[in-house]
Amino acid sequence: MLTFTTLSTLIAGPGPSNGLPILDAGGARPLSDSDWEVLGGRTGYVDRCPTVLPYDSQDSFDRHVETRDLRVAVLENDRLKATFLLELGGRLWTLYDKVAGRELLYQPDALMHGNLALRQAWFSGGVEWNLGFTGHWPLTSSPVSAGRVVGPEGTDVLRLWAYERLLGLVWRLDAWLPDGAEDLYVRIVLDNPYDRTVPVYWWSTIAVPQVAGGRVLLPAKRAVSSGYEKISVIDIPTERLDPVSQLYASDLFADLDGFEEPWVAAVDADGVGMQQTSTPRLRGRKLFVWGTATGGETWQSWLGGNGRYCEIQAGLGPTQMHHLPLEPGETWTWTEAYGPVTFTGTYGEHPPRPTKVAEAEKALSRMQETPVTVEVTADGWGALAVAAGDLPVYPATPFPAETLGVAQRPWLAVLGGQALTGAAAPVAGPGWRARLDEAPPSPERDLHLGYLALERGKVRKARKYWRSSIAGAPSAEAYRALGLTSTEPDERADYLAQAIALDDNPSLLIEYATAALAAGRAAAVEERLQGLERSAGPRAGRFALLLAEAYVALGCLDEAGAILDSHLVVPDIREGAATFTEVWRAYEAARGTNRPLPAEYDFRMRPEE
């Protein structure tokens, strides 16, 4: 049975996006030649996209929790009940075992957003479906489309889909819960409609409770280990599959290439838990833990409250550093199975509990082309891609013209042969590059040609376009782009100063202050930010931390101390960033003391930070 309804949820964020295009890789760490040597070489893999363009950041979340009714889809049979969050990336939020009377997945006390995704806003819990490149995918906290398909034997199938703008692909999954089934089946379809190769990354990220005595079951002897700095290939020790025993955050990747049914499971001390299996294409499996050191515990509390979780994951590549080539006209599909397991013995290549995932793949493949009855629509970017001729009209995943809105209006004008004028969100792909090349000249055209060049890694060409845009009409957008792509600290700060003179966007002010501090301009930052740390709003904490850094640099230690002793809350503190650590250490050094970093500021994920 499939129903569309609402779920009353305690939630903070995600808030609106900031309108500033992301001009870097969203925090994803680049791989060195030595990293690739450890991983066995680059053969068979491709480079990821160099930026998160055309997306902007979702950075306006705060810590204020309220109760909201979220749109959900609910699939249910006599054994399981699955709930999907349609406004938040289609995440599988709950999978309830009706027979045993227990939840299989982890949910936090409240749905709290933090700065962990490519676009910042991310929350813990459930099963997240990551398409894009290394990191939590761009639509993880955005709406997706949803509808109903009549599936095998007349049962309902939930179809979720969205246009993912970074890769230009349709993200799609079909979820099926047939009568009597012990597993929820989810079939993914990735189709490349273009005449170019697309770098593809997919990881299904499954949050499960982390409990004393629990363990992860993984049918592999060796794995790639990462501690957020160095990677190595190791024989898997027993303790690495015991999440509670891990002191610091770490990833453990197992390549199950060649397995008929790759799988991973997590169980408690009694052997009770859940397992995930798949058809062979989804070859990678992973265990992520936050660790039990102070930093990991701070992150767990920050994101979820009193509960603790780890993640078992499943991906297309051997690790999350690998990106695979989806060739022109090629379609990849696979099916995943999620269900309960009780297991206390030893295990081998096959899942602890047999599943029918191969049969589900065959059954669901027969409805791959079946049109969907639309229940919920998302944004208009997919409809713009259809209008431009970049995406085919496809009844299985429709993007209705009526979803076109204000954001797409400037680009519809370009399709009609008009000049690009006024504010416009970026677009991506070679089709738009060709259309802008043919469009009437305008400063806005050059601005976006610069974005399209940067999207391809052509930094010098991009900067040439932005200078041309400024020559036509100075804009905060072009000054900002020149600043953020400069490698010279003073030049970076100069351009961003010109940008904030034209635009009072608070996220832009944060970028300027960060660059100005790096250029040794603490006095300018103090003058600009003073008083903003007492303002309401989600960025007040970030302003305060930047101001404290400026005060330390200026020797105003009483003022810096007043901020650092105020139990400062910075909603957008970044996963893996040492910001609190660096400011605190500089403050302590300036005072001539060496007090330890307060636990509330300790977000460290490595022992050496």
N, C-alpha and C positions, 0 to 999 in steps of 0.2 A: 504494500500500500504506500502511495506517495501523496503527501499533503504539503501545501505551502501555507505557512502561518508565521507567527512572530514568537520570539523567545525573550522574556524579560531578563535582562542581563545587567550586572554591575560592570561598568566600563568607564575608562578614562581614555579620551582620544578617539580616533587619530587626529581629528581637526583638519582644516583645509590645508592644501599645499601652498607653497610660498611664491610660486610664479617665477622662480629663479632656476633656469636650466642647470642640471648637474653636469659640469664640464670635466669631471674626473671619473674614476672607476667605482665611485661609491664606497670607498674604503677597502675594496678587494686587494689582497696582497699580490704583487707580481711575482712570478717565478724566476729564479736565477738559473743559469746553465747547470750549476751544481745540483739544484733541486731536480731539474729534468733528468740528470744523470741518475739520481737516486730512484726516480720514478720509472726508469727504463727507457728514456728517450721520447722524442716527440713524434715518431713515426706513427701515422694513423690518426693523429690528433691535429687540431687547428687552434689558432690564437683566438682568444675571446675578444669581444668588442672593447675598444679602448676607453669608452665613456658610457655613462648611463643615459646619454641623450637618446630620445627627445624629452625625457622625464624631468620634472622638477622635484624638489624635496617636500616630503610631508613632515614638517618639523615643528608644527604648532601645537603639539600635544602637551598636556600638563599632567599633574597628578591628582586632579579633581575627579573623584569617582561619583558617578550618578547611575541611576537605573534607567535603562532605555530598552525599548522594544526593538529588537533586531529581526529583520526578515530572514527566515530560515526555510529550508526544505527538509522534510522528515521522511525517511524511508524506513519501513517497518515490516517485519514478518513475525512469526510466532516465537522466534528465538532472539532476534536482535532488533535494536532501534538505533538508527543513525541520523544525526542532525548536522546539517551543513549551513554555514554562515554565508549568506548570499551577498551581504554588504562588505565582507572582509575576505576577499580572495577565494570564496567557495570552500573555506577550510572545513574539514570534517571535525566538528567540535566535540561531539560525544558519540561513543559507540557502546551502547548499553546491552549487557548480556541479561536478557529477561529470564533465562532459565536459572542462572546462578544468582541473579539479583545484584550484579556488580557492574561498575563502569570499567571499561578496558583502557581508556585513555586518561591522561592527566588534564585537569583544568585548574587554573589558578583561582584564588579566592575572589579576585576581580580581574577583569580583562584590562591589563595595564599596558599601555604602549611605551616603548623605549626606543632608543636609537641603535638599532641592530640590523636594519635592512638596507638594501641599496638606495632606497629613498628615505631612509631613517625609520619611519614608523613601523614597528613590529611588536607582536605580542606572543606570549608563550601559550602552549596548550594545543591539544588536538592533533590533526594531521594537516600539514601545509604542503601545497603542491608547487614546487619551485621550478619555473622555466626561465631561462635567461643565461646568466653566467654566474660564477662563484659568488654566492651571497643569497640572502632572502629576496625573492623575486619582486619586480616593480609593482605588481598588483596585489601583494600580500595583504594590504589594508585598503583595498579598493573594491567597488562592486563588480560582480560578474553577471552575465546573463544566465538565465535558467529556464528550463522547460521540461515538458513531459513527452516521452516516446513510448508507444506501445511496443513492448519488448517480447522476448521469447515466451510462448505459451500464454500470451495475452497479459503478462505482468507489466507493471509500470517500471520504466527506467527513468532515472533523473539524469538529464543532460545539462552540464555546465559548460560555458564557453566564454571567451573574451578575446579581443584583439590585443596581442602583446606587441607594443609599438617598437621596442628596442630591436627585436629580431624580425618584426613584421610577420609573425606567425599567429595562427589561431590556436590558442590554448584551449584544449577540449578534454573533458572526461565524461564518461557514461557510468553511472553508479547503479548497481542492480542488487536486489536482495530477494531472490526467489523464495517461494514458500518452502519452509523446512530447511533452508540452507544454514549452515553453521558459520558461513563467512559472508561478509560484504564484499562484492566484486566491483572493482573500479577499472575501467578500460580507458586508456589514454590513446588519442590519435594526434600525431604530429605530421602535418603535410606541408611540403615546401612547394608553393605554386610558382616559384620564380625560376629564372634562368641562371641563378647564381647559387653557390654553396652557402649555407647558413650554419654558423657555429652553434651547436645545440648542447644544452646542459639541462638535466632534469634530476631533481632529488625530492623524493617524498619524505618529509620530515615528521616523525612520529614521536610525540611526547608521551612518555609513560611514567608512572610513579616511581620514584627512587626511594627504596625502603631498605632497612637493615636486613641483611641476609639475602637480599635479592641478587640476581645475576642475569647477565645477558647470554643467550645461546647463539652461537655463531659458528657455522660449519667451515672453519678455516684454521690453518695452523700458523700462517704468516700474514702480516698486515703492514700497511704504511701507518706509521705513528707520527702525529703532529702535536707539538706543544705550543702552537701559535708563534713559533719562530723557526725552529729547525724541524726538518722531516727526516725520517729514517725508516728502513724496513726492518721489522723485528719478528722473532718468534713470539706468538701471543702468550704471555704468562697468564696463569689463572686469575691473578689479582686484577689484571686489566679488564676483565669481564665482570668485575664486582664494582659497580659505580660508587658505592659508599666508601670504598677504600682509596679512591683517587683524591690526592691532595689538591692538585691544580687542574685547570681546564685542559682538556685534550680531545683530540679526534683519533679514532682508530678505524682505518679503512681496510676492508677485505674485498678482494676481487674474486667473485664466484663465476667467472667466465667458464663456460662449459657445463655448468650445472643445469640439469633439466628443469629444476624448480628452485631457483635461489630463494633463500629465506633468512629471517632473523627473528628472534623472539626475546621477550623480557618476562621474567617470572619472579615471584616473591620467594620467601624462605620455604614455603610449602610447595613450590613448583607451580603456582597458579599465576597466570598472566595472560599475555596476548602474543600472537605471532602474525607476521606479515610474510607472504610468499608472492611469487610472481612468475610469469612466463620468462623465458631465458633472456630476452633483450635487456631487462633491467638487472644488470649483472653485479653492480656494486652494492655493498652493505657497509654501514658505518655505525659506530657508537660515539656519541658526544656526551661528555660530562662537564659540569661547571667546576667540580672539585669542592672539597670541604674546607679549604683554607678560607680566611676571612673574605677575600675578594669574591670567591665563588658563592659563599653564603650571602654576601651583600647583593649580588646579582639575582640570586634565587628569590630573596625577599623583595627586591625591587620590582621584579616582574610578576611575582605570584603570591606574595604573602607568606603564609605559614607552611605551605606544601613544598615538596622537593621533587624534582623530576630529572630525568635524563632523556636523551633522544636516541632512538634507533632509526636508521634512515636507509633508503634504497634509491640507487641512482643508475643512470645510463653508463657512466664511466667508472673506471677502477677507483678513482678518487674524485673529490670536488674540484681538484685542480685541472682535470681533463675536460676538454670540450671536443665534441664529436662533429664530423662534417655530415650535415644532412644535404645530400646532393640535389640538384635541380630536378623537380618533378617527383622526388622520392617521398614515400609515406612510411612512417614508423608507427607501429602499434604494439602495445603490450597490455596485459591485464594483471592487476594486483588483487590479492585476497587478504582480508583483515578479519580476524576472529579470535575466540578464546582458546587457551591451551592449558592443560595441566600435565606437567612432565617433571619427573625427578630422576630419571635414569641418565644413561649416556646417549649421545646422539651422533649421527653420521651425516652423510650428504643430504638425506631426505628430511623434510620438515617433521617435527615431533608428532604433529597431527596431520594426517593426509588431508589434502584439499582437492577440489575439483576446478582449480584455476585454469587448466588447459581446456576443459570442457566449456567453462564460462567464456574464455576467449573465442572459441568457435561460435558459441551461441550469440555473443554480442557482435561479432564481426558481421553477422548476417543483417544487422540493422545499422551498419555504418553509414549508409546512404539515406536512411529513413528520415523524412522531414520531422521537425520537432514542433510541438505546440508551445509557443512562447508564453511563459508566465511572468518573467521578470526581465527587463532590459537594463543594460549598463550605460556606458557613455557612447558618444557618437563617432569615436575614432575608427571603429570598424566600418561604419557606414561611409565615412570619408574615403577609406581605402577601396571600398566597393565603387563609390562614385568616381574615383580616379582611375579605376580599371586595374588597380594593383591586386585586388582580391577578386576571385570569381564569385558570382552569385551562387550561394550554396544553401539549399533549403535545410540541410542538416544543422547548420550553424548560421542562421540568418542575422544580418545586421540591417534592420529596417531603416529606411530613409528618414522616418519620423524621429529617429534618435539624434539626428544632426542638430547641433545647438550653436550657441554663441562661440564656443571655442573653435568650431570648424568653419565658421563663416568667412574669415579672411582667406582660408585656403580654397573654399568654394569659389571665391572671387578669382583667384589665380587660375583655377580650372576653367573659368569663363573667359580667360584672356586679359583680365584686369591686373593692374599693378598691386603688389602687396603693400598695404599701408596700415599704419596703426599697430597697436599691440597684437601679437600673435604668439601662441604657444608653438614651440618647434615641432617640426615633422622629421621623419627619417626615411632613408632609402634613396636609391639612385633614380627612381621615378620622379621624386620631388626635386632632386638636383637638376634633372633635365628640364623640368617645367619652369623652375626659377631661372635657369639660364636663358630661357626664351621669353620670360616675363618682362614687361617694361621696367626700366631702371628705377630704383628707389633706395633710400637708405635702409629700409626694412629688408629689401631683397638682399642687399649685401650682408646685413647682419645674419640672416638665416643661411645664406650660402656659406658664411663662416662656420656656423654650427654644423652644417652638412660636411664641410671639409674636416672639422675636428672629429666628427663621428667616424671618419675613415683614418684618423691618426695623422692628418695633414696639418700640423700645428702652424707652420710658417705660412701656408696658404690661407689658413683660417684667419690669422692675424692681419694678413694683407686685406682680406675682405672687411674686417672690422675697422681698420683704419679708413678704408674707403667709405664705410657707413658713416663714420664720424665726420668725414669731410663733407658729406651731404647734409647731415644733421646730427650734432652731438647727442648721444643718448646714454643713459645709465647702463643699458644692456651691453652696448659695445665697449664702453670703458671697463665695465666689470669683466667682460670676456678677455680683454687685453690684460687686465690685472691678474686674473686667475691663471692665465696661461704663461705668465712671465716667470722666468727662473731667477730674476734679480729682485731681492727683497725690497729695495727702495722703489724700483719701478712698479712693482706689484702694489705697494702701498700708495704710490702716487695715483695710479689709475683708479684704484678703489676709492680714494678720496674724491676724485672727480665724479665717480659714480654716485656716491652718497650725497654729493651736492645737488644731484638731480632727482634722487629717489630716496624717500624716507623708509623704505622697506626694512623692518627690524632685522630680518635675516641677512640683508646686505650690510647692515651696520655691524653685525657680528663678524662677517667676512673681512670688512675693513679693519676692525679693531684687532683681529687675529693677525692680519698682515702687518699692521702698524707696529704691534708689539714685536714681531719678528724682525722688523726693520729698526728697532731701537727707539721708537717714537712713543714712549710711555706717557709723556706729558700730553701729547695730542689725544691719546686714548682716555686719559683721566679727564680731560676737559670735555670730551664728547660724551662720555658715559656717566659722569657724575649725576646721581639722582635717579638714573634709569633702573638701578638695582632695587629701588624701592617701589617701582611701578608694578601694577598688576599685569598679569598675562604670563604666557608660558615661557617667555624669553628672559624674564627678570633674573632668574637664577644664573643663566649664562652671562648676562651683563655683569652681575655681581662678581662672578669668578674672573672674568676678564679685568674688571676694575681692581680686584685684589692683586692680580698679576702686575698691573700697572703700578699700583701703590708700592709693591715690593721693589720693583725696578727703580722707583723714585726715592726709595728709602723712607716712605711714609708707613712705618711698620705698625703704628697704632691703628691707622685706618685699615690697613690690610688685616690686622688681627681682629678688628671688630667684625669684618665680613666673615673671616674663616672660623671665628668662634660663635657664629650665629646659627649653627646647624643648617648650613646652606644646602638647598635642594636645587639641582640642575637637571631638569627633566630630560634634556637631550644629551646627557653624558654618553659617550660613544663606547661601544663594546671594544675592548682591547686598547683603548686610549689611556695614556698615563697622565691626563690633564691634572687631576687633583693631586696626584703624587708629585708632579713637577712643581706646581705652585707651592705646595706645602713644604717641600724640601728647600726651595729657594727662600721661603719665608723663615724657616728655621735656621738656615745658614746665615741669613742677614741678622737674625737675633742673636746668633752665637749659641743656639741651643740645638738639641737633637731629639725632640719629642717624636714618638712614633706617629704615623699617620692615623688619625681617628678612624675607627671601624666604619663609621657612617660615610666616610670619604674613600674607603678602600674598595676600589673596583678592579684591583689588579688580578690578572689572569695568569701571570708567570711569576716565579719566585724572584727573578732578578730585577723586576720593576721597582 
